[in-house]
Amino acid sequence: MENNEIVRKNYDADPAREWGRLAQHPFEYEINMRFLRRYVKPGDRVLDVGGGPGRYSIALAELGCEVTLLDLSPENVRLAKEKAAAQGVALRAMTADARDLSLLGSETFDHVLCMGPLYHLLNEADRAQAVRECLAHLRPGGIFAAAWIALVSGVIFMGRSAPEIITNPSEAAPLAAFRQDGSWGGQAFTQAYFTAPSEVLPFLAQFPLQKLHFLGSEAIVCAFEDRILGQSQEVIDAWLDLAESVCEQERFLNFTEHLLYIGRKESSL
């Protein structure tokens, strides 16, 4: 089965899972939103490529933005429309492959999010094509946000939820890549690409982007997030503030499950 078809079937089978995942692991979502809100303003036009069931799209629509969501999974698109309607916000949502956004024609946006596709495209040429497609629909001077799953996330999952998996022969290749500070792609929760933080900025150097932020979305809290979420909102907010204050420090990028890059498209290109 072709890689994208495997990914599509995975999300079509249970679109509510991704909606619920970000609710169960709110540090990733909250830290990402804190950084996005620094740039996204009411009235802006936002394109959310690979937006899943719409967590970010709906939040930005509630902020007063005109939002278009594209996703590989028809069931994700259906759920995004359903959730938007339930929350009383307008959302244009369509099915599309991140590597081909021709259905948008020459349309351009103030912000383009690519916070999903890059960790399902196993081939670097495909990841580059997805970024090119995103930037083709971003106005000069606009903001591009892209997310990755860090390779260390698999190790964190093992230690937190299933320590015995480390002895499974199927984990030999990703663990070897982890030991060498490399990246790995293959069958995981679905077909997925897990990256080393050290590879993100060199990959993006080929595009006309000025880096604004590169951060670990969960910062330092991955291994004990569940303990924090059992505390009062005051305590949770204090941990969020601490995470936000250190999440761009390079020393913590290998302790986080998800990585977020925010850059500005160069105006001269």
N, C-alpha and C positions, 0 to 999 in steps of 0.2 A: 504494500500500500504506500502511495506517495506521502511524504512527510506531512505536507499541509492537510491532507485528508485525515491522517491520524490525529492531528491536533484539532481539526474541525469536529471530528466525531467525539473526541474527549469532552470538548466544551458543550457540544449539542446535547450530550447525554445528561448533563446536570448543570445548567446555567446558573442555578441558585448557589452552587458551591463557591464560585468566585465572589459573588456578592457577599456571601457569609464570611469568606476568608478574611476580607479586609475589615469586617466587623470584629472578628475574633482576634486579629492582630493589628490593632489600631495604630501602633506607633508608625508603621510603614506609611499608612494613609495620612495620618496627622502631620508627620514631618514633611512629607511630600507636599501636602496642601499648604503648609506654612510658607514653603519656598515659592510655590506657584502664586500664592496671593501677593507676593512682593511685586509681581509683574502684571498679572491679569487683573483688568479693571472692568467695571460694569460697562456694557456696550461693546466690548471687544468681541471679535469673531474668533472662535476656537475650533480647531479640528482635532479630534481625539481618535487617532489611528490605532486600532487594536484596543478599543475602549471597553471591551467586554460587556458586562451588563450595566455599565454606566455610572459607577460610583463617582468618578472624577467629573464626567460630563454633567451629571445632574447637579453636583455641588457647584460647578462653575455656571450652570444655567441659573441656579438659585442666586448666584452673585450678580446676575443681570447680563450675562454674556449670551451671545448667539452661538449655539454649539451644534456642531455636526459630529456624530459618532460613526465610525466605520469599524466593522469587525468581521473576521473570517467566519464566525459562527452565526448562522441564522437564528439559533435559539438565544444566543447572547443579545442579538439585535432586538428580538421580540421582547425579551425581559427588560431591556433598557427602555424601550418604548412604554412598557407596562409600568415600570417604576416611575418614569418621568410623569406619566399621566396621573398616577396615584399621588405624586407630590406636587402636582399642579404647575409643572414647568414645561416649556416648549423644548423639544429635542428632535432634531432631524437625525435619523439613524438608518444606515444602509449596510448591506453586506458587501465586503470588498477584501481583496488580498492586498496586504501592505506593499507588495512589490509592484502593484499596478493600480494607481489611483486615477486612471484615465476617466472614470465616470464623473470626476469633478470638473472636467474640462480645464479651463484656464483660471478657475476660481482660486483666490488666494485668501489667506487668513492672517490675523495678527499673532496667533500662537498655534503651534502644532505640537501635540503630545504623541509620543511613540513609546508608550509605557506597557508594552506587552509583546509586540512582534519580535523584538530583537532577542528574546529568550526562547523563541520557538524556531528560529531560522538557523539550521545547523551549519550552513555554508556561508563563509564570509562574503562571498560575492552577493548572495541573497540579502544579507544584512546591509551591505553597502547600497544595494538597489533600493531597499526599503527607506534608508535615510535619504537617498537622492529624491525619491518620490515625495517624501515629506517636505523636503526643502523646496521642491518645485512649486509647492502650494503654500509656501510661507513668504510673506512680503519681506522685502529688504528691511533690515532692522528689527524684524519680528523675533519672537522667542521660540526656541526649540527645546523640548524636554524629552529625554529618552531614559528608559530604565533597563537594567540588567538584573539577572539573578546571579549572585556571587557563588563561586564554586564552594566556598566554605559553608554555604547554607546546607549542603548535604551532610557535612560533618556535624554541624550544629543539630540537625534533625536526628542523626544517629544518637548523639550523646543525650539529647533531651527526651527522645521518644522511643528509640529502639537500638540500644547499644550493641545488641547481638548482630546487627546487620554488618558490622565491620568485618566479620569473618566470612561473609558471603562472597564467593568468587566473582559475582557480577559487579562488586564494588571495587575490584582491583584496579581497573583503568581510571575511574574518577579519583580514587585515592592516590594513584601514582601522579596524576596531573596536579592534585592538591599539594603533594610533597614538593613538586618542582615549581610551584607558583605559576601553574599554567591554567588553561581552560579545557573544558571537555563538553562534548555534545553527544547525546544518545537517548536511549529509552530511560525515563525516570517516571515522574507522575504522568507524563506523556512524553512525546519527543521534545527535548529541551536542550538549550545551550547554556552552560554555566561558565561564567567568565572570571578570570583573575582581575582584580582592580587595576593592576599594572598595564593591562592590555586596552583599557577603554579609551584613554586619551590619545595614544598612538593611532588607534583605529579612526578616531574622529578627526585627526589632523588632516586627513585628505579632503575634508569638506570646508566650505567657506563659513566657518563658525568661530566666534569669539567666546571662549569659555567664561561663564559667569560663576558657576558652582559645579563642584563634583563632590558628592556626599554619600554617606551610608545612611539609608533611609531609616534603619532602626538604631543607628549609632551604636551604643554600647549595651543595649538592653535585651538582645536576642535571647540569651540563655536564661533570663529570669523575668521575661515580660509577664508570664502568667502570675508570678508573685506580685508584681506591681499592680496588675489589673484587679487584684482582690482588695486593694486599698481604697481609701477615700479619694474623691475627685481632686482634693487639694494635693494629695501625695502624687497622684497620677500626673497632674499638671506640672508639679515640680520636676518629675522625671522627664516629662516632655521638654521642659525648658532646658534642663541639663543636656538632653540628647541633642536638641537643636544647637546648643552653644558649642558642641564638640564634633558634630557629625561631619564637618568638612576637614577635620584634621586627618592627615594621611595615616597616622599611627592607628586609627580606629577602622580604616576601610576593610581590613581583613577580619573584623569581628562582626560584620553586618551581613544580613541575608540578601538585601537588595541594594542596588546602587542607582543613584539618580544623577544625570548630567543635565544642566541647564546652560544653554548658550544662545548668543544673539547672531542671527544671520547677517553677514557682512553686507553693508549697504551698497558697496561698489560692485557687487556681483549679482 
